[in-house]
């Protein structure tokens, strides 16, 4: 009875710390430290361990943000000159881009660009779709490597804004280390980042393997907006009556997609996708 009451005393602040931003994990840790007896209980010990992990995660994420924002200074001029017109929500269009907004192609390009990613805070990148940073950075990287950005229709009028080889090298020098750092970060804190539900697992798989080409404003092969799982679930690419015949599943199973075999979905990922379709 005594242990039950003590456990309730711990769980009460746990609920409070996540509902009230003023009382974070450190507040709960102090509460737990006040009782030596509680630390011997395995359930409370596990809570304490996860709270410490949350603290570490918060501190490391802050460190990643600060480092990325500082190193962004090395590419700021490139991005500002060649990307901000369509990928910075603080950048105003010239007056001719603000006329007849509904039918103005310049306005439309900016709206689509901001939907893909927004450099307004430098890092983390913003997006009107998925804000998974690995997905956004990979999409940015692909556009730099494939030279799909800036748009040809844009560089036709502003040829000096094309991404040159030296620009590409500088951008990748910022992007690649950050991608690797984020991969390590997600792996380290996977138990408190990963959503174990079928939808959560599916979104994680799509984010890592598909979003860079088929979401956040990118629609290679005419297939995009994958970040909207609800719309994807009722699209022509999903067969709810016969899940194993869903096009999204079959092209992943055959390794047709992703095109890079190194990124092919594993058996576990295929099972998770199928489970999401079935549910």
Steps between C-alpha positions, in 0.01 A plus 500: 500500500780735596686437172180556299448838664863593440474398135192720461698789646753449219247452220313816602797731429579297185162592352544858615846538349379416149175697521657807657797644314615682813581170669725291282689174558744667741210582731396135513858382547527715812179347635634150451834584661311579819428133569768231509235235533339591167823449308498132593170445323561376142209696352615826658859428401385463137311830524808668639718356222265628229480842661879523495493390137250777423727752671800381298296506179390858562853616570646319199228631269573855618869439428421372148283805430766744617776330301285484184397865529862606554632296207211627283685833485744341256222443244267786589603717203444214255161406641393862535581583138380178339229352724335766717260629235306175521621349828494776759167618644654835604601581142244715323434449132563793265185703426437314172495174692232628733258602225201271433634246752255224410622474143848644539760224431766679707274497806414136434868403482565664836203326661620163368853578612391581856294184509818306425727675751551839655841640605343766724663358815808362318477177701284315572345537157129575492244343271126509442511124459715266706760670718721193536844656469665200336231497234529874435880494490501205261250681277724809507804286425331330204397832348861621528656182357238454225504873424120510505511819704482785433235426236613534139215745437649714778864484390389578144431854619766499774790295354743627767295312762585155371670264745863474387744223591663701776154585638407132493817404685439763769136398547585131529772585752222637721232240419689168516651525851165621631319202346747260662466676836121474484514131410712435807267714711189309391670164554621599848157617615287265292309360798357842586472634143341212312122475493433121520150520349452372140452858377806619694721223363373557144565874522853434627572262210356736240685791655835321476454330165236688297435858610811645340351435154128472568407749773550854625446653158705238312302271268733300280319280252183697568467349847519731800338609828589173675519686830119498506446140615122531510483607135761240403294226665205563267707569188530275196835376633332315789265203461314465829317185385821327392785666691776284349394623155537866594732667248693673776570164660581308180751755366669501840501120517658473153759768594381713209474774758703652652720489186818473707532136612691611809177663618272207419239427766594220739266210574401665827423828323293321238307323776439832675374656176266208443373522858423870449307423180304223672413726791 
